[in-house]
C-alpha cells in the first residue's frame, strides 16, 4: 500500500525522531549562554506598531514567523529513515540540507 496511511505514520515518526536529534544538536553548548542571560533582568513591554514612543526609547521590533516544512526537511527525514547519518552545518554530500537541488527549498505538501 504505497503512499497510504501507514507511510504517513512512519514518516511522522521519522520526522519526530529527527527533530529530537536536531534539537539536541542546536541546544548543545547553549547552557553557558542560558546561565548568563538568567543573571540579567529582561523586561518586555508590548505596544501596537503605530504607538508613539519617546525618541530616546530602546525599542526592538520582533516579528514572529512560522517556519514550515520544506523539501529539504523531507529529504532529511528520508535520509534519517534510511539510517543515513550526517553532521549538521557541514558541507558534505552526506548532508541532505545542502543539496544544490533543494537550495531555497519550496514548501512540501505538509509545510
Secondary structure, DSSP 8 states (H G I E B T S, - for coil): -TTSHHHHHHHHHHHHHHHHHHHHHHHTT-HHHHHHHHTS--------TT----TT-------------BHHHHHHHHHHHTT----TT--STT-GGG-GGGTT--B-S--
